[in-house]
């Protein structure tokens, strides 16, 4: 039987303790606390939210200044997030920039 990496107890800079088997340094407790309660960022996964935050995109208007290709190329942005973002943009009469 093949097993994955063993989970290790870690402590983040905020003092949260959690177990994780990957090398990813993200604290799941901090990530849950940062998740918006409403808005379009609430709908997408944490990696996709971090990708948008890295580009300083926090509104649909800012998002509409980018092409779908540009957003898709961001690390952490997957097909599900792109589909959700397109839907929310359209519901607000906004669209990804066309090339």
C-alpha positions in Angstrom: 0.0 0.0 0.0 1.4 3.4 -1.0 0.8 6.3 1.4 1.2 10.0 0.9 3.3 12.3 3.0 2.6 12.3 6.7 0.8 15.3 8.1 3.0 17.5 10.2 1.9 19.8 12.9 2.7 23.4 12.0 2.2 26.8 13.6 1.6 29.9 11.5 2.8 33.4 12.2 -0.5 34.2 13.9 -0.1 31.3 16.3 -2.6 28.9 14.7 -1.7 25.2 14.9 -2.7 22.9 12.0 -1.7 19.7 10.3 -0.6 19.7 6.7 1.0 17.1 4.5 2.0 19.4 1.6 4.8 21.9 1.4 2.3 24.7 1.0 2.9 27.3 3.7 -0.7 28.6 3.7 -2.5 28.3 7.1 -6.0 27.0 6.5 -7.3 28.8 9.6 -5.9 32.2 8.5 -7.3 31.5 5.0 -10.8 30.8 6.4 -10.7 34.0 8.4 -9.7 36.0 5.3 -12.5 34.6 3.2 -15.0 37.4 2.3 -18.6 36.9 3.6 -20.2 38.3 0.5 -19.3 39.5 -3.0 -17.7 37.8 -6.0 -14.6 36.9 -4.1 -16.7 34.8 -1.7 -17.6 32.5 -4.7 -14.1 31.4 -5.7 -11.5 29.2 -4.1 -8.7 30.6 -1.9 -6.0 30.1 -4.6 -8.0 32.0 -7.1 -8.7 34.8 -4.5 -4.9 35.0 -3.8 -4.2 35.2 -7.5 -6.6 38.2 -7.9 -5.2 39.8 -4.7 -1.7 39.5 -6.2 -2.9 41.6 -9.1 -4.7 44.0 -6.8 -8.1 43.1 -8.3 -10.8 43.5 -5.7 -13.8 44.7 -7.7 -15.7 43.5 -10.8 -14.8 46.7 -12.6 -11.1 46.1 -12.0 -11.6 42.5 -13.2 -13.2 43.6 -16.4 -10.0 45.5 -17.3 -8.3 42.1 -17.9 -8.9 39.5 -20.6 -10.0 36.0 -19.8 -6.7 34.8 -21.1 -4.8 37.1 -18.7 -6.8 36.0 -15.7 -6.6 32.3 -16.7 -2.8 32.6 -16.8 -2.6 33.6 -13.1 -1.2 30.9 -10.8 -4.2 29.5 -8.8 -6.8 30.4 -11.3 -8.6 27.3 -12.5 -11.4 26.6 -15.0 -14.1 26.6 -12.3 -13.1 30.0 -11.0 -13.0 31.4 -14.6 -16.6 30.1 -15.2 -17.8 31.7 -11.9 -16.1 35.0 -12.7 -17.6 35.1 -16.2 -21.1 34.5 -14.8 -20.8 37.2 -12.1 -19.4 39.7 -14.6 -22.3 39.0 -17.0 -24.8 39.3 -14.2 -23.5 42.8 -13.6 -23.3 43.7 -17.3 -19.6 43.5 -17.3 -17.3 41.3 -19.4 -13.6 40.3 -19.7 -11.7 42.7 -21.9 -11.5 41.5 -25.5 -8.2 41.4 -27.3 
